[in-house]
Every structure is written in C-alpha cells, then in structure tokens.
C-alpha cells in the first residue's frame, strides 16, 4: 500500500531542482507547478529547440498564449526531467504512447504527466516506472453542479453531494473532477474511461478509490492527493499502481 501524499513543489528555470530529486527519491512521485510566463522564450530558434518534435506546430496559426504554453510546458518537462536523470534537457525527446500519455523516449522508468489551466502548468513525475497522472483547475471555476455531477459522478457521489450545503458542493465536485482526470491519465485511458463507473472517498488531502457504490477498491495500490495552491488552483495527482 502506498501511503502519504504526493509533494507539490514550485519551480523556476534558475532552480537546481534538488528538492525535486529529493522528493522523488523519498516518495517515488512528485508534482511541480510553474507559470508559463516564467518558462517562455522569445527567440524563434530557441522556442523550436524546446518544442522538439512538436516544432512544426509553432509554424501554424496558434494564438500567442497557446504557443507560449506549448513551448513553456515542453521546456519545463525537459529541464525538470533532465535534472532528475542527469541528462542535457535538449537531448530528451518527448513523445506519446498509443494511449496519448507523454513519454520520455529511452527513459521509461521516469513517467511524466502534464496539465494546465490558463498559464498555470503542472508536471507530475513517477520513478521506477510508476505511472502518474495530474490535473489542475482554478479552485473558483464556476460549475453547474447538477449537470457536471450527472456527467462525472457515481450514484454514491451524487448522494454525498446532495447531503452537503449547496455552497460547499462546487468545491467538492471540482476536486472529484480533478481526481478522476488524474486517475484516467495515469491509466492512459483519457476520455475512454467512464467517470461514472468509479468514485472517490475524500480524506483530507488524500482520497480513496471506490466503485460506483462507494466501496473501496482493493487492493489499495495507488495513491491520490489534492493540493489547494497559493495561486488558487486545485492540483490532483494519481500515482500507481507500482510498475511490475
């Protein structure tokens, strides 16, 4: 059983990433957050280097914020992963597996997952081949509770939501949503995984995976963590089950 929470650290391009390496060694997985503006580059040649195999997208009609986020996120992945692996970041190649999950070619033992909302970037890393998934949303994002709950919640989760004061339902629903997105990414299932078929029991910053009736799924091999950041974002991380 994997206990505890996945750490969430803030990073900047000038960092040595020592805390990231230490957290990954201690916990087996770690998440980092950053602002796209801090990781953006102005020169076209440099942007193309960081974009790597996706440099062709930069030649298309991308809106400026999307272009900035694309380059910044790839730079973030390469710099953080390069520091962990002891490899020149520009020598790392970011690809995708058949399920759409990002992969570092030649380094399957270091798993990665990316998410963004606006200019906020979040990257999760899993050591030893442990799959990870991450999702981020604004904590104050407006939601239509009944509509979203019908789309993503199990009957048990909808009953739990109905028992909460109306003012408290959006925050719980957003957390469930980010947890389900993170879990689907860790599995490599994406939108193919019906969110109404599995649920979560929320326990502080952690959560327990359940079936559609609210019963814990056994054995407990994965761990799920949600952070509320100082920037007003919800970050949920799914890690596991352990590889092998």
N, C-alpha and C positions, 0 to 999 in steps of 0.2 A: 504494500500500500504506500502511496506517495502522500506525505503529509506536508502541512505548511502552506505558504503562499509563494507564488512566483514573484520575485522582486521586480519593481519598475524603477528604472533609473533615467534621469535626464542626461542627454549627451550633446556635445557641440563638436565641430570639426577640429578644434585645437586640443581636444582631450587626448589623454594617453590610453583611455579605456581600461585602465587597471581594475576599477571597481566592476566593470562588466565581466572581465575574465574571472575575477574572484567569485562573483555571484554565480556564474555559470559552473565553476568548479565545485562550489558548495551545494547548489540546489539542483543542478542538472538542466535548468532552464532559466531564462531571464528575458525581460522585456525592456526596451529602451524607447523613449519618446523624444521628439525633436520638433522644431518648427521648420517648415520647408524653406523659409526665407534665410535661415542660418546656413543651410546646406546648398543653396542655389549658387550657380556660377553664371558669369556674364558672357565670357568668351565662347563663341560657337565651337571652336576646336576642342576646348576643354569639356563643354557640355556633351559633345559627341563621344568623347573618351569615356565619360562616366555612364552614358546611356548604353554603351556597349552594343550588343546585338540588336537593341531597340533604337539605334541611332536613326534608322530610316523614318521613325515616327516623328522625329524633330523637323523633318522636311515637309511634313503635312500641315494642314491648316489648324493647328492646335491653338486653343485660347491660351493666352500668356500664363494664367495661373496653372493650367493643366501641364503645360510644358515645364514650368518651374518645378512643379511637384514631381513629374516624371524623373527629371534629372536629379533632383534633391534626394528622392527616395532611393534611387539606384546608387547614388554616392554614399548615402547612409548605410545601406546594406554592405557595400563593398568595404567601406572603411572599418565598420564595426567587426564584420566577419574577418577581414584581413588582420585586424589586431588580435582577434581570438586565435586565428590559425597561424599567425606569424608569417603571413604572405603579403606581398605587394598588392594593395587593393585593386590596382588596374589589371592585375593578372587573373583576377577572379571573373568567371563568366556566370551570369545569372540566367537560368533557363526556366522552363516549366515542365512538369511531368504531365502525363496524359490526363490527370485529374485537374490540372490547372494550378497546382501548387508550385510556388517558386522553389528553385533548386540551385545549389552551387555546384556546377559541373566539376566532378572529381572529388567532391568533399561531402559524400552522402552522410557521413557521421555528424555533420553540423546541419541541422534542419532550420529553416527560416520561414517566417510568415510576416506579411506586411498588411497594414491597414492605414487608412487616412480618412479624415473628415476636414474639409476646408484645408488649411495649411498645416494642420496637426498630423504628424507622421508617427506611426508606432511600428516597431520591429520586434518580433519575438525570435529567440534562438533556443534550440534544443540540442544538447550534447548527446553523444553516444547513439545517434540515430533516432532519438525520441522525437516523434512528430509534435509540432506545436501549431497553434492557431491563435490569431489575435484579432480583436475588433475594437474600434473606437467610435464613439458618438459623443456629441455635445450632451452634457447632462441635462440641459434645459431644452432639448429639442422638443418641439410640440408634437404630440401624438394624439390620434383619435383612438382612445383606449379600446373601445369595443371592437372597432374594425381591425386593429392590429392584433388584439388578443384572439379574435376568431381565426386569424391567419397563421399565428405562430404558437399558440398556447395549447397545451393538453387540457382535457376537461378538468383535471385536478388543479392545474394552474389557474384556469379561469375561475374556479370556485374560490381559490385562495385570494385572487384579486378582488372578487366580489365582496369578500369579507373585510376588505381594507377600507379605511376612509377614502372617499373619492379623491381628495387632494394627494394621497400617498400612492395612488395607483400608477401614474405615469412613470415615476422613478423606478418602481419595481418592474414594470413592463419593459422599460428601456434596458434594465440590467439583464432580464431574461433574454431579450433580443440579442444583446451583445454576446452573452454566453453561448447562445445557440449558433450564432455566426462563427464564433471562435472554434466551437466544437466541430462544426461542419468543415471548417478549413483544416483543422488538424487531421480529420479523417480523409481529406481530399475529396469530399463529396459535394461541396459547394451547394448550389441551389437544388441538387438532386435529392437531398436529404429532407424528407418531410418534417418540418419543425413541430407539427402537432403530434408526432409519434414518440417524442421523448421530452423530458422536462428537467427542471432543476429545483432542488430544495435549497434555499438561500440560508447560509450560516455565517453571519458576519461578513468578512471579505471573501470567504470561500463558498463553494456550492457543491452539492452532491447530485450526480446524475441520477435521474429517475426514469421509470417507464411512464406510460400515459396515465397510469392510475396513481402516480406519486410514490411508487415503491422504489427504494434504492436499487440501482443496477449492480449486481455482483458478478465477478469480484471487482473491488474498487482498485482500478489500475491507473486511472487518470486523475489529474487534479485540476481544479478550476478556481480562478482568482479574479476578483474585480477590484480595481482601484478607482477612486474618485480623485482626480488630479487637481493641483492648484490652479490649473488653467481652465477648470470647469468641464473636464471631459471624463467620461466613463471608459475605462480600458479593461476589457476582459480577455483573459489568457487561458487557453486549454493546453495542457501538456500531457502527453502519453496517449495510449499505454506505452510502457517501455518497449524499445525495439527488441526483437528476438523472443 
